[in-house]
């Protein structure tokens, strides 16, 4: 009898402890889910350029997606990215590099779930501006016609690549040449018509933005980057980097995205 009573008492105590633990667990606030981050690559690159940044964000608990940017036109690329964003709940942070900036600027406009675009050495155009307009706004870009290989891919359609012999110095000067050689071999070209296509109303007019200026950029001059960032009212950080700041400065890039996500 005594043994049964003790066992019964012990079982009741265990049950009470379990119930108390469950109640305490329910009372404790659950960690807030971190917002998803969408990483948009530009021309002459692909989504793998975001790998080191994505690894840091994933370790922090952010859902990350780095979709393939079609690079056929600003309008079609923006529509594609907008369709990706439409599948995600808010708040969303969209980080874009280079040409990816004009795509993100258009795709995020009017989407209430997008809380902050982050521009990484990226084009942040105003309505009616094209990449060619902005690239030549200030002197210093070495991405001239002579640096491009142009290849037809259909009737009247032309793709542009950066030539092998200048890719490192123009695009990725602070990376080892071996790394730049692999990037050059796998670069994604752009339809030449996309470079002159005009942007629509920008997302940065309605929501706060962030900008990582690459001071040693030989594609998009740092002066142009500062101009666009200041015009957009962006929070600005600068790094001593080539055009591929997300590759050569992944920690600084991830930090700025974290700042945007924490807003």
Residue pairs with C-beta under 8 A, 6 or more apart in sequence:
34 60
34 61
34 62
34 63
34 261
35 62
35 90
35 91
35 92
35 93
35 115
35 261
36 62
36 63
36 64
36 65
36 88
36 89
36 92
36 93
37 57
37 62
37 63
37 64
37 65
37 92
37 93
37 94
37 95
37 257
37 261
38 64
38 65
38 66
38 67
38 81
38 84
38 85
38 88
38 92
38 93
38 94
38 95
39 47
39 50
39 53
39 54
39 64
39 65
39 66
39 95
39 96
40 66
40 67
40 69
40 81
40 94
40 95
40 96
40 97
40 100
40 101
40 103
40 104
41 47
41 49
41 50
41 66
41 68
41 69
41 97
41 98
41 100
41 188
42 69
42 96
42 97
42 98
42 99
42 100
42 101
42 122
43 71
43 98
43 99
43 160
43 188
43 189
43 190
43 194
44 98
44 161
44 162
44 167
44 171
44 187
44 188
44 189
44 190
45 97
45 98
45 183
45 187
45 188
45 244
46 68
46 186
46 187
46 188
47 66
47 67
47 68
47 69
48 186
49 97
49 183
49 244
49 246
49 247
50 66
50 95
50 97
50 246
52 246
52 247
52 250
53 95
53 246
53 250
53 253
53 254
53 257
54 64
54 66
56 250
56 251
56 254
57 64
57 254
57 257
57 258
58 64
60 258
62 261
65 84
65 88
67 80
67 81
67 84
69 77
69 80
69 81
69 99
69 100
69 103
69 188
70 76
70 77
70 80
71 77
71 99
71 188
71 189
71 190
71 191
71 194
72 191
72 194
73 191
73 193
73 194
73 197
74 102
74 103
74 106
74 194
74 197
74 198
74 199
75 106
75 197
77 103
77 107
77 194
78 102
78 103
78 106
78 107
78 200
79 107
80 107
81 103
81 104
81 107
82 106
82 107
82 108
82 111
85 92
85 94
85 107
85 108
85 111
85 113
85 114
86 111
88 113
89 113
90 112
90 113
90 114
90 115
91 113
91 114
91 115
91 116
92 111
92 113
92 114
92 115
93 114
93 115
93 116
93 117
93 118
93 257
93 260
93 261
94 104
94 107
94 108
94 114
94 116
94 117
94 118
95 117
95 118
95 119
95 120
95 253
95 257
95 260
96 103
96 104
96 105
96 117
96 118
96 119
96 120
96 122
97 120
97 121
97 122
97 244
97 245
97 246
98 120
98 121
98 122
98 123
98 219
98 220
98 243
99 122
99 123
99 131
99 190
99 194
100 122
101 119
101 122
101 123
101 124
101 125
102 123
102 124
102 125
102 131
102 199
104 117
104 119
104 122
104 203
105 117
105 123
105 124
105 125
105 199
105 202
105 203
105 204
106 199
106 200
106 202
106 203
107 203
108 114
108 117
108 203
108 207
109 200
109 201
109 202
109 203
109 206
110 203
111 203
114 203
114 207
115 207
115 208
115 260
115 263
116 207
116 208
116 209
116 210
116 260
116 261
116 263
117 124
117 203
117 204
117 207
117 209
117 210
118 209
118 210
118 211
118 212
118 256
118 257
118 260
119 209
119 210
119 211
119 212
119 225
119 228
119 229
119 234
120 212
120 214
120 245
120 246
120 253
120 256
121 212
121 213
121 214
121 217
121 219
121 220
121 225
121 241
121 243
121 244
121 245
122 211
122 220
123 131
123 134
123 220
123 228
124 202
124 204
124 209
124 211
124 228
124 229
124 231
124 232
124 234
125 131
125 133
125 134
125 199
125 202
125 228
126 199
126 202
126 231
127 198
127 199
127 200
127 201
127 202
128 198
128 199
129 198
129 199
130 195
130 196
130 197
130 198
130 199
131 194
131 195
131 196
131 197
132 195
132 196
134 220
134 224
134 228
135 141
135 143
135 219
135 220
135 221
135 224
137 221
137 223
137 224
137 227
138 221
138 223
138 224
138 227
139 221
140 218
140 221
140 222
140 223
141 218
141 219
141 220
141 221
142 166
142 169
142 170
142 218
142 219
143 162
143 170
143 171
143 218
143 219
147 162
147 163
147 166
147 170
148 160
148 161
148 162
148 163
149 160
149 161
149 162
149 163
150 158
150 159
150 160
150 161
150 192
151 158
151 159
151 161
151 189
152 158
152 159
153 159
157 191
158 191
158 192
159 189
159 190
159 191
159 192
160 189
160 190
160 191
160 192
160 195
161 187
161 189
162 170
162 171
162 184
162 187
164 181
164 184
167 180
167 181
167 183
167 184
167 187
168 175
168 177
168 180
168 181
168 184
169 218
170 218
170 219
170 243
171 180
171 183
171 184
171 218
171 219
171 242
171 243
171 244
172 179
172 180
172 183
172 242
172 243
172 244
172 247
172 248
173 216
173 218
173 242
174 216
174 240
174 241
174 242
174 248
175 183
175 242
175 244
175 247
175 248
179 247
183 244
202 232
203 209
204 232
204 233
204 234
205 232
208 233
208 234
208 235
208 260
208 263
209 229
209 232
209 233
209 234
209 235
210 234
210 235
210 236
210 237
210 256
210 257
210 259
210 260
211 225
211 228
211 229
211 232
211 234
211 235
211 236
211 237
212 236
212 237
212 238
212 239
212 245
212 249
212 252
212 253
212 256
213 222
213 225
213 226
213 229
213 236
213 237
213 238
213 239
214 220
214 222
214 225
214 238
214 239
214 241
214 242
214 243
214 245
215 222
215 238
215 239
215 240
215 241
216 222
216 240
216 241
216 242
217 225
217 241
217 242
217 243
217 245
218 242
218 243
219 243
220 243
222 238
226 236
229 236
230 236
235 256
235 259
237 252
237 255
237 256
239 245
239 249
239 252
241 248
241 249
242 248
245 252
245 253
246 253
